[in-house]
């Protein structure tokens, strides 16, 4: 417990210092989401720590209650312009209900919020196959709170053997579970067991692939980093399982998610004992006449060690198939299946190609962003230098200009980074499906191994029949019969009967697997379609948004932001001024507006429009300040909820409104970003100071 | 007598110019003196190491010193170098506009992009000279713009040989070399250096500026490369998406192939934008790196003049003492010594005058340089911002146009 607490706070510290670093580098308050996010990480980690004694608590299950800072309102109106026109939505704390319009939107919003933030990725992953799970019944799984524990058994050195358990919290409304919310602690080994059980019971299904054991990484990587990575992977995996229409109802998963204490599922016998088992069996199988395979065993693929003879036989059969000596009695006759298999193969190749290209695209985008940032920094340096060394006024004027460009470039690089993070999220679908292809292969090989079993049994049956016939013929020649021979024939017949049974079972299993294969292929096709379309849409939307807010608007934003900051200070000052019963100096407001007029990169018309807007704005500000005077006297209280947005000064919220009211239409974007900067950056120091 | 042709506008890197280059018409009325030059139609001549590019240099002017209103000559890069060197020799203290650097790597390839970049840079170079109030009256410029190819060739080959220089010059060069070497050997102990704090500051500024500018230029160049790379991977991604689409069913396949097509078109846009960025943003930055380097050459020139002046002053002092001694001893060498002294004195005065001239010219030039830099940088930044926003808009538009289709697919 202590260990993990340290771990978390350390992590938060790490984030914080990174944020500081970025702020330093950029030489101005940055708007990167990391800042607020690390904070939230830290907080959620803290709250989860505080809640661990309560088994039912789900620390991350309520994003709706998260800080309004974390759900940037400016982004919402991108999704749905109707919200933007509705002013009240900015005063109301953003509730999740109006953020979620459709599954897609939910994803998108969360992805924007939770870029790179594992702690908040509660909704962003696991969107695979979400499309099929109807909204009426859901299983929501959260993996959280990794804890180090001691291995109780056979540890000679205390502390030498530790493992990590994860709190797995499930919320569901599917009947059949006890309760709608429960949580258990599981370790990675248990997950391995679960996946093994599932693979045995659900042959022919496309079971989502389990996260790798990563033995090497666990040694090499930073402990906490590794645990975090695994936690995310496990969450993803379990969500995918829960998203599978058949497996989500499986007893194995239910048991895994619900039963407290040790996992009751039979752990598959480890290799050593299995070998031993097989070795004991081997002589009996080799010498004894009862070569029959028990019917219940044929439904399982031949496993190493347990029934070596069967493996030998099936190997022989497959060799016979390969060499074409004898035509196997049962062949893969489903032409359509073969075609589909072929297509799957094609698809896999294209998928891997596409995912590779996607990766390089992401890389290129990242490089672009980085270079843009570097360029920006170089210009900032140059600007600083020019300013310091300036001899002529023209230099200074240009330096101001240059600074705008530089800041814009830095901003653009941030946008690129944001864009990239989201692109990764979207194109991740490709990777997910590539991973899924592995399980498709598994399902197909299940099928072929079942087929092989059937083939082996059939050929064995025929050879048994042959032997029986021979024996019968031989015994019929000798009149009266040979008692031992008759016994042998009877034994043989018994064997034939058992084998026949086994064959039936095996054929049944094969048919079942075939059926599963077909259903799963259909399901996969359906889901893939939906997921891919969602992916495409997300990707495209993303590109539209993120790139669109590139340089030019950010040139405005730079100034808007500057003005914004100064306004906040003016506001702060007015508060003081009001207290000391002094007049407000409007000249300062006007001074702050000058940077806007300096924007030279505008066409005349644009500039004129802007100017007119700012004239109005100035007037508005006058009114506003007067209003503030009155309001301030009335609402001088710490009742934050009165302000509408929780935890924020109401006038910080009011300001963007002022912006908005005056800058409608073409200046919408300006307002949006100004508002955004307010909420992210402008407010924070103000808020802190205010305390 | 001649009003300066609005040199600022002459040196603007206007995009029209960079794109076409030949659309250079005299923009002022005949009453106003003008001199406008365009470097056009680069043609590759020769093979292998011998290969070079020749340009058509078109001059339009109403200067009385010129033969006619329009003159077309064929020039190659080394002719430009000749012009630069001549001007540098003659106009001490003036910041001679920089030439694009000689590239040994490109020599074997002469990519279209390189040729165009160089043509643009040469155009700017010669126009800057033409708009400089002093340089534009240079005889060498007239020669360069009007002489036929053979004359030019002869002049060029003469210039490149050292024999053109007078022996005294040679001695001077040798001496300079010596002092330079001793400077290096003695390290800090530079015998004669100007210790004017203002000038120190200026020098410092120029050196720092070079660092900053070249860093910015480096990043700009990388940005150009990144644009190209992003374009490339976008097109690859598009192709992959198309292939993936071919594996999928109708609607989905269509969506994928739409995406692929869009990606490919965008990649073309990106490549174009990369080119624009190279021409209108990176190249001006590079141009200024070069300009700063040329200023450094002038600074070195000034240092030389200063040193020369100091050395002469020192010698005069010695001579004076010597003369006084001779006067006292009433040696018959007095007359000779006096003559020598006078000569030296005249030379020293000349050197001082030259140095002072350089200082004066440089002070003027710095103002001009800053003005021009401000102007050109502003344009470069404007181009950069414009290009980026254009690109961003294009990308956004392209993707947005894809959205309805996808929506249709989804529903």
Contacts between the chains, C-beta under 8 A, distances in Angstrom:
chain1	res1	chain2	res2	distance
A	104	B	410	8.0
A	343	B	247	6.7
A	346	B	247	5.1
A	347	B	244	7.6
A	347	B	247	4.6
A	347	B	248	7.6
A	350	B	240	7.1
A	350	B	243	4.9
A	350	B	244	4.3
A	350	B	246	7.5
A	350	B	247	4.9
A	351	B	244	6.5
A	353	B	240	4.9
A	353	B	243	6.4
A	353	B	244	7.4
A	354	B	237	7.5
A	354	B	240	4.0
A	354	B	241	6.1
A	354	B	243	7.3
A	354	B	244	4.7
A	356	B	240	7.4
A	357	B	233	6.9
A	357	B	236	4.8
A	357	B	237	4.3
A	357	B	239	7.5
A	357	B	240	4.0
A	357	B	241	7.8
A	358	B	237	6.1
A	358	B	240	7.6
A	360	B	233	4.6
A	360	B	236	6.7
A	360	B	237	7.5
A	361	B	230	7.7
A	361	B	233	4.6
A	361	B	234	6.2
A	361	B	236	7.6
A	361	B	237	4.5
A	363	B	233	7.3
A	364	B	226	7.1
A	364	B	229	4.9
A	364	B	230	4.3
A	364	B	232	7.5
A	364	B	233	4.2
A	364	B	234	7.5
A	365	B	230	6.3
A	367	B	226	5.2
A	367	B	229	6.6
A	367	B	230	7.6
A	368	B	223	7.6
A	368	B	226	4.4
A	368	B	227	7.1
A	368	B	229	7.7
A	368	B	230	5.2
A	371	B	219	6.3
A	371	B	222	4.9
A	371	B	223	4.9
A	371	B	226	4.7
A	372	B	223	6.4
A	372	B	226	7.9
A	374	B	219	4.9
A	374	B	222	7.5
A	375	B	216	7.0
A	375	B	219	4.1
A	375	B	220	6.1
A	375	B	222	7.8
A	375	B	223	5.5
A	378	B	212	7.3
A	378	B	215	5.0
A	378	B	216	4.3
A	378	B	218	7.9
A	378	B	219	4.9
A	379	B	216	5.9
A	381	B	212	6.1
A	381	B	215	7.4
A	382	B	212	4.4
A	382	B	213	7.0
A	382	B	215	7.9
A	382	B	216	5.6
A	385	B	208	6.2
A	385	B	209	7.3
A	385	B	212	5.4
A	389	B	201	7.7
A	389	B	205	4.8
A	389	B	208	7.2
A	389	B	209	7.9
A	391	B	205	8.0
A	391	B	366	7.9
A	391	B	370	7.2
A	392	B	367	7.0
A	392	B	370	5.1
A	392	B	371	7.7
A	394	B	370	6.2
A	394	B	371	6.1
A	394	B	374	4.4
A	395	B	370	5.8
A	395	B	374	6.4
A	397	B	374	7.1
A	398	B	373	7.8
A	398	B	374	4.3
A	398	B	377	5.8
A	398	B	378	6.0
A	401	B	378	6.2
A	401	B	381	6.2
A	402	B	377	6.9
A	402	B	381	6.4
A	405	B	381	4.7
A	405	B	384	6.6
A	405	B	385	6.1
A	408	B	385	6.9
A	412	B	388	7.1
A	525	B	249	7.5
A	528	B	248	7.9
A	528	B	252	7.9
A	529	B	248	7.6
A	529	B	249	6.8
A	529	B	251	7.7
A	529	B	252	5.0
A	530	B	410	7.9
A	532	B	248	7.3
A	532	B	252	5.8
A	532	B	255	7.7
A	532	B	256	7.4
A	533	B	252	6.4
A	533	B	255	6.2
A	533	B	406	6.5
A	533	B	409	5.4
A	533	B	410	5.1
A	534	B	410	7.4
A	536	B	255	5.5
A	536	B	256	7.2
A	536	B	259	5.8
A	536	B	406	5.6
A	537	B	403	7.2
A	537	B	406	4.6
A	537	B	407	7.4
A	537	B	410	6.5
A	539	B	259	7.7
A	540	B	259	7.2
A	540	B	399	4.7
A	540	B	400	7.9
A	540	B	402	5.1
A	540	B	403	6.0
A	540	B	406	6.4
A	541	B	399	7.7
A	541	B	403	6.8
A	543	B	395	6.4
A	543	B	396	7.4
A	543	B	399	4.4
A	544	B	395	8.0
A	544	B	396	5.0
A	544	B	399	4.5
A	544	B	400	4.9
A	544	B	403	7.2
A	545	B	396	8.0
A	547	B	392	5.0
A	547	B	395	4.6
A	547	B	396	5.4
A	547	B	399	7.7
A	548	B	392	6.1
A	548	B	393	7.4
A	548	B	395	7.9
A	548	B	396	4.0
A	549	B	392	8.0
A	550	B	388	6.0
A	550	B	389	6.4
A	550	B	391	7.6
A	550	B	392	3.4
A	551	B	385	5.4
A	551	B	388	4.0
A	551	B	389	5.1
A	551	B	392	6.5
A	552	B	385	6.5
A	552	B	388	7.4
A	552	B	389	3.4
A	552	B	392	7.1
A	553	B	389	8.0
A	555	B	385	6.4
A	600	B	378	7.7
A	600	B	382	7.9
A	601	B	381	8.0
A	601	B	382	5.9
A	601	B	385	5.3
A	601	B	386	7.5
